[in-house]
Amino acid sequence: MGYGLKKGMAAALCAGMVLSLLSGCGKKEEKKAVDADADAVTLNDTSMKEDVANFLVRFDQAKFESSMGQFYSYYASSYYGTTNYWDLDFSGQGQTVADSFKTSEQTVLEQLMLCSEHASDYDIVLTDDEKQKISDAAASFIASNSQDTLDAMNATQEVVEEALTYLTIQSKVEQEMTKDVDTNVTDEEAAQRDVDYVSFYASAEADTEAVSEGMTERTTENASEGSSEGLGVSEDTKTGSAAETEAEITAEGTEAAAENAAESGTEAATGTETESETELDEATIEARAKAQAKAEDFLKQVQDADVKDADAFDKLADAAAKDNNNVTHSTFTFGKDDSYPAKAVIDATNDLKDNTLVQQVIQDGSNFYVLYVSDAFDEDATEQKKQEIVNQRKQDAIDAQYKKWEADETWEVNNDFFAALDFNVSLTQQTEAVTEAVSEAASETPSEGTSEGSGEGEAVSVS
């Protein structure tokens, strides 16, 4: 059945009305109805009703599936034979993806309520103009969507207004939490380098295509981030986009679990990759020896060619990787203090200049690398890293404040409500521009990482 969420809600009204579009299909099943009169969560003497909580959880579900859905589906299909990743326990710790998501969402709701309770600490009160924008956004949301979709999210005018009010107050409060954060980051602290590499992967299996593709996908994803901190850390780091960042933080923990499961699957296919050499089986030892020999041969080829720039290295690398599933040619971008890629790769390229070939093969488990430093100081990546460092400082300040508040609060959860939540209707985002007015507050104190008046929104499909 097709039904869609055509316009979404403002992530943070004070930073501009950024809306989303959702559409799609899903299967209906009998389940416990959401009780608009029942408490989903309670903070001290204040409660959030089930309908509002359900709306917020479903909206975060859409963002989670958009950012993580393809990743999870790929590994669920590859290693578990299903694309329904919600019911899988990737970590092996007895907690499914759905369980982990629900637990994280409880924290999301708690923090929303904490911000509302402590808004007066910062003299935060919504203006009449902001309240009107919330009302208009909710009305637009309701008018643009089918009844099936609204029912799935328990979306009424009142529910959407209340959700937007929580999110707007949280955005304002978190901006206050971070106003004193040091935003100065030196080049030395943030310096990023570009390292071209050819990886020769040792596999004891005859057919390693699926394994190689999985490795390449993880490598490409991490390389494109520019650092190990890319996963789960939004550029706006909550400030100005509270709910969206919370969804990304939720994704971070469960992504790590999925990636661990994927790596476990890879090890099963290739031998005991993480074991010491004395514990490796004969086939894996032989495979590693062959991969290392090929890497040594390629390194000698590059040395003999006396390459002078990255283009020359890339030509040789492309030829080595062509039609070979166990050979990968790509680029790492990282800094000296990052945790990705492998420490051996980072250490081997420290303090090298532009266009420098590392004169030995670098091993990381079953991967044997030939490395070429193409840019010892990538200015663009370094600027991006500076912003990531500032955002992390802000996140640390926000987390510290929440921790202080939580220590003095009484928090109660309606376990029956969360237990009844299922994810049979899938929400996935697509890109679409939606034009909305930007509030005066945005022009006065725009949030970092937020589109200031651009009207950029997101489309989400339900399947």
C-alpha positions in Angstrom: 0.0 0.0 0.0 1.4 3.4 -0.9 1.2 6.2 1.5 3.6 9.2 1.9 4.7 11.8 4.3 4.8 14.8 1.9 6.1 17.5 4.2 7.9 17.1 7.4 8.7 19.2 10.4 11.2 21.9 11.2 14.3 20.5 12.9 14.9 23.8 14.6 12.6 26.7 14.0 14.9 29.3 15.4 17.5 28.4 12.7 15.0 28.4 9.8 12.0 26.3 8.8 13.6 23.3 7.1 10.9 20.8 6.1 11.0 17.2 4.8 8.9 15.2 2.4 8.1 11.5 3.0 6.3 9.1 0.8 6.0 5.4 0.2 4.3 2.1 1.0 4.1 -0.4 3.9 2.2 -3.3 5.2 -0.4 -2.9 7.9 -0.5 -5.3 10.8 -2.6 -5.5 13.9 -0.7 -4.0 16.8 -1.3 -2.2 20.1 -2.9 1.2 19.4 -1.1 4.2 20.7 -3.0 5.7 23.6 -3.1 9.5 23.4 -4.0 9.7 27.1 -1.2 7.4 28.3 2.2 8.6 29.4 5.1 7.3 27.2 7.8 8.8 29.4 7.8 11.0 32.5 10.4 13.4 33.8 9.8 14.4 37.4 6.2 15.5 37.3 6.0 16.2 33.6 5.0 13.5 31.0 5.0 13.1 27.3 2.0 11.3 25.9 2.3 8.2 23.6 1.1 10.0 20.5 3.8 12.7 20.7 6.5 10.2 21.5 5.4 7.9 18.6 5.5 10.8 16.2 9.1 11.8 17.3 10.3 8.2 17.2 8.8 7.6 13.7 10.4 10.8 12.4 13.8 9.7 13.7 13.2 6.3 12.2 12.9 7.9 8.8 16.3 9.6 9.2 17.9 6.5 10.6 16.7 4.4 7.7 17.8 7.0 5.2 21.3 7.3 6.5 21.8 3.6 7.5 19.2 1.6 5.7 21.3 0.6 2.7 24.2 -0.2 4.9 22.2 -2.5 7.1 20.3 -4.1 4.3 23.6 -5.0 2.5 25.0 -6.8 5.5 21.7 -8.3 6.6 21.4 -9.8 3.1 25.0 -10.8 2.8 25.4 -12.5 6.2 21.9 -13.3 7.4 19.9 -13.9 4.2 17.3 -11.1 4.9 16.9 -7.4 4.3 14.9 -7.0 7.5 17.7 -5.8 9.7 15.5 -4.4 12.5 15.1 -7.9 14.1 18.7 -8.9 13.8 21.3 -9.0 16.6 24.4 -7.7 14.8 26.4 -7.3 18.0 25.8 -10.8 19.4 24.9 -9.3 22.7 21.2 -10.2 22.7 20.0 -6.8 21.5 18.4 -6.4 18.0 18.8 -3.2 15.9 15.2 -2.4 16.9 16.0 -2.8 20.6 19.0 -0.6 20.3 17.1 2.1 18.4 14.3 2.1 21.0 16.8 2.5 23.8 18.5 5.4 22.1 15.2 7.0 21.4 14.4 7.0 25.1 17.5 9.1 25.6 16.4 11.4 22.8 13.0 11.9 24.5 14.6 12.4 27.9 16.9 15.1 26.5 14.0 16.9 24.8 12.1 17.0 28.1 15.2 18.1 30.0 15.6 21.1 27.7 12.0 22.1 28.1 12.4 21.8 31.9 15.6 23.9 32.0 14.7 26.4 29.3 14.1 29.0 32.0 17.7 28.6 33.1 18.6 30.4 29.9 15.6 32.8 29.9 14.3 31.0 26.8 10.7 31.6 25.9 9.2 31.1 22.5 8.0 34.2 20.8 4.6 34.7 19.3 6.2 34.6 15.8 7.9 31.3 16.6 4.7 29.8 17.9 2.9 30.9 14.7 5.6 29.3 12.6 5.2 26.1 14.5 1.4 26.2 13.9 1.8 26.9 10.2 4.4 24.1 9.8 2.1 21.6 11.5 -0.9 22.6 9.4 1.2 22.3 6.2 2.4 18.9 7.3 -1.1 17.7 8.0 -2.6 19.0 4.8 0.2 17.5 2.6 -0.1 13.9 3.8 -2.5 11.0 3.4 -4.6 9.8 6.3 -2.8 6.5 6.3 0.5 8.2 6.8 -0.8 10.5 9.5 -2.3 7.5 11.3 1.0 5.6 11.2 2.7 8.5 12.9 -0.2 9.6 15.1 0.2 13.0 13.4 -2.5 15.5 14.3 -2.2 19.3 14.4 -1.7 19.3 18.1 0.8 16.4 18.1 3.0 17.9 15.4 2.9 21.3 17.2 4.0 19.8 20.4 6.8 17.9 18.7 8.0 21.0 17.0 7.8 22.9 20.3 10.1 20.4 22.0 12.6 20.5 19.1 12.7 24.3 18.9 13.3 24.7 22.6 16.0 22.0 22.5 17.8 23.8 19.7 17.7 27.1 21.6 18.9 25.5 24.8 21.7 23.6 23.2 23.0 26.7 21.5 23.2 28.3 24.9 25.1 25.2 26.2 27.8 25.7 23.6 28.1 29.5 23.4 31.4 29.5 25.4 33.1 26.6 23.6 36.5 27.4 22.2 36.2 27.5 18.4 40.0 28.0 17.7 41.7 25.0 16.2 45.3 25.1 14.9 46.5 23.7 11.6 48.8 21.3 13.5 45.9 20.0 15.5 43.7 19.4 12.5 46.2 18.6 9.8 44.9 16.0 7.3 46.9 14.2 4.6 45.9 12.3 1.5 47.5 8.9 1.0 46.9 6.9 -2.2 47.2 3.2 -1.6 47.0 -0.2 -3.2 45.8 -2.9 -0.9 46.6 -6.6 -1.6 44.1 -8.7 0.3 45.0 -12.2 1.4 42.1 -14.6 1.0 42.2 -18.4 1.4 39.0 -18.7 -0.6 38.8 -19.1 -4.3 36.0 -16.6 -4.7 36.5 -13.5 -2.7 34.4 -11.1 -4.7 31.8 -10.5 -2.0 34.5 -10.1 0.6 36.4 -7.6 -1.5 33.3 -5.6 -2.3 32.5 -5.4 1.4 36.0 -4.3 2.3 36.0 -1.7 -0.5 32.6 -0.3 0.5 33.8 0.2 4.1 37.1 1.6 3.0 35.4 4.1 0.6 32.9 5.1 3.2 35.5 5.9 5.8 37.9 7.5 3.3 35.2 9.9 2.1 34.6 11.0 5.7 38.1 12.4 5.9 38.6 11.0 9.4 37.6 8.3 11.8 35.2 10.8 13.5 32.9 11.0 10.5 30.4 8.3 11.5 27.6 9.4 13.7 28.8 13.0 14.2 26.7 15.5 12.4 28.4 18.7 11.2 25.8 20.8 13.1 26.5 18.6 16.1 23.0 19.0 17.6 23.2 22.8 17.6 20.4 24.0 15.3 19.3 20.4 14.3 18.7 18.5 17.4 16.5 15.7 16.3 18.5 15.0 13.2 21.7 14.8 15.1 20.2 12.5 17.7 19.2 10.1 14.9 22.7 10.1 13.6 24.1 9.4 17.1 21.6 6.6 17.4 23.0 5.2 14.1 26.5 5.4 15.3 26.3 2.8 18.0 24.3 0.3 16.0 26.5 0.9 12.9 29.5 -0.2 14.9 27.7 -3.4 15.8 26.7 -4.0 12.2 30.3 -3.4 11.0 31.6 -5.8 13.7 29.2 -8.4 12.5 30.3 -7.8 8.9 33.9 -8.1 9.8 33.1 -11.4 11.7 31.6 -12.6 8.5 34.6 -11.6 6.5 36.9 -13.5 8.9 34.7 -16.6 8.6 35.2 -16.4 4.8 38.9 -15.8 4.8 40.3 -17.6 7.8 40.9 -16.3 11.4 42.0 -12.9 10.3 42.5 -11.4 13.7 44.4 -14.3 15.2 48.2 -14.3 15.7 50.3 -15.9 13.0 50.9 -19.0 15.1 47.1 -19.6 15.3 46.3 -19.1 11.6 45.5 -22.1 9.5 47.9 -23.2 6.8 45.7 -21.9 3.9 45.5 -18.4 5.4 49.3 -18.3 6.1 49.9 -19.2 2.5 47.4 -16.6 1.2 49.1 -13.9 3.2 52.5 -14.9 1.9 51.2 -14.6 -1.6 49.5 -11.3 -1.0 52.7 -9.9 0.6 54.8 -11.1 -2.3 52.5 -9.4 -4.8 52.6 -6.2 -2.7 56.4 -6.4 -2.7 56.5 -6.9 -6.5 54.2 -3.9 -7.0 56.3 -1.7 -4.6 59.4 -2.6 -6.6 57.6 -1.7 -9.8 56.8 1.7 -8.5 60.3 2.2 -7.2 61.8 1.2 -10.6 59.4 3.6 -12.4 60.6 6.4 -10.2 57.2 8.1 -10.0 57.2 11.8 -9.4 53.5 12.5 -8.7 50.2 11.0 -7.8 49.0 10.7 -11.4 52.0 8.4 -12.2 51.4 6.3 -9.1 47.6 6.1 -9.9 48.2 4.8 -13.4 50.3 1.9 -12.0 47.9 1.3 -9.2 44.9 1.2 -11.6 46.7 -1.4 -13.7 47.5 -3.5 -10.6 43.9 -3.4 -9.4 42.2 -4.1 -12.8 40.2 -7.3 -12.9 41.5 -8.4 -9.5 39.0 -8.6 -6.7 41.7 -8.9 -4.0 43.5 -5.7 -5.0 42.0 -2.3 -4.1 43.2 1.1 -5.2 41.8 4.2 -3.4 42.8 7.1 -1.2 42.9 7.6 2.6 42.5 11.0 4.1 43.4 11.2 7.8 45.4 13.0 10.5 48.1 11.7 12.8 45.7 11.3 15.8 42.9 9.6 13.9 41.9 6.0 14.6 41.2 5.2 11.0 42.9 3.8 8.9 45.1 1.3 10.7 47.7 2.7 13.0 50.5 1.1 10.9 49.3 3.1 7.9 49.2 6.3 9.9 52.6 5.8 11.5 54.2 4.9 8.2 53.1 8.2 6.6 53.8 10.6 9.5 56.1 13.5 8.7 56.4 12.7 5.0 56.3 15.3 2.3 54.1 15.6 -0.8 54.7 12.9 -3.5 56.5 10.5 -1.2 56.4 6.7 -1.7 56.6 4.7 1.5 59.6 2.4 0.9 58.2 -0.7 2.6 55.0 -2.7 2.4 52.7 -2.1 5.4 50.7 -4.9 6.8 47.4 -4.7 8.6 46.0 -8.2 9.2 45.3 -9.7 5.8 45.9 -6.4 4.0 49.2 -5.5 2.6 49.5 -1.8 1.6 51.7 0.1 -0.8 51.4 3.7 0.2 52.0 7.0 -1.6 51.6 10.4 0.2 50.0 12.5 -2.5 49.3 15.6 -0.3 50.9 15.9 3.1 48.6 18.8 4.0 45.1 18.8 2.4 43.8 22.3 3.1 40.2 21.5 2.4 40.2 18.4 4.5 42.0 20.2 7.3 39.3 22.9 7.3 36.7 20.3 7.5 38.5 18.6 10.3 38.7 21.9 12.2 34.9 22.1 12.0 34.6 18.5 13.2 36.8 19.3 16.2 34.8 22.3 17.1 31.6 20.3 16.7 32.9 17.6 19.0 33.8 20.2 21.6 30.3 21.4 21.4 28.9 17.9 21.6 31.1 17.3 24.7 29.7 20.4 26.3 26.1 19.4 25.5 26.7 15.8 26.8 28.3 17.1 30.0 25.3 19.4 30.7 22.8 16.6 30.1 24.8 14.4 32.4 24.6 17.0 35.2 20.9 17.4 34.7 20.2 13.7 34.6 21.8 13.1 37.9 19.1 15.2 39.6 16.1 14.0 37.7 13.5 11.2 38.1 13.0 9.5 34.8 10.3 6.9 34.1 9.6 4.9 30.9 6.4 3.1 29.9 8.0 -0.1 28.8 4.8 -1.5 27.3 4.7 1.5 24.9 8.2 0.9 23.6 7.8 -2.9 23.5 4.8 -2.5 21.2 6.7 -0.3 18.7 7.5 -2.2 15.5 9.1 -1.1 12.2 6.9 -2.9 9.7 6.4 0.4 7.8 9.8 1.6 6.6 10.6 5.3 6.1 13.4 6.3 3.8 14.5 9.8 2.8 15.1 11.2 -0.7 16.3 14.7 -1.5 13.8 17.5 -2.3 13.9 21.2 -2.0 11.2 22.9 0.0 11.1 26.7 0.4 10.1 28.1 3.7 10.6 31.4 5.5 13.5 31.9 7.9 12.7 33.3 11.3 14.2 36.6 12.4 16.1 34.6 15.1 18.0 32.7 12.4 19.3 35.9 10.8 20.4 37.2 14.1 22.0 34.0 15.5 22.3 31.4 12.8 23.3 27.9 13.9 26.4 26.4 12.4 25.8 23.6 10.0 22.3 24.8 9.3 21.0 25.9 5.9 20.2 29.6 6.5 17.2 30.3 4.5 18.1 27.9 1.7 14.9 26.0 2.0 16.8 22.7 1.5 14.6 19.8 2.7 14.5 16.0 2.5 12.2 13.6 0.9 11.3 10.4 2.6 9.6 7.3 1.2 7.7 4.7 3.2 8.0 1.1 2.1 
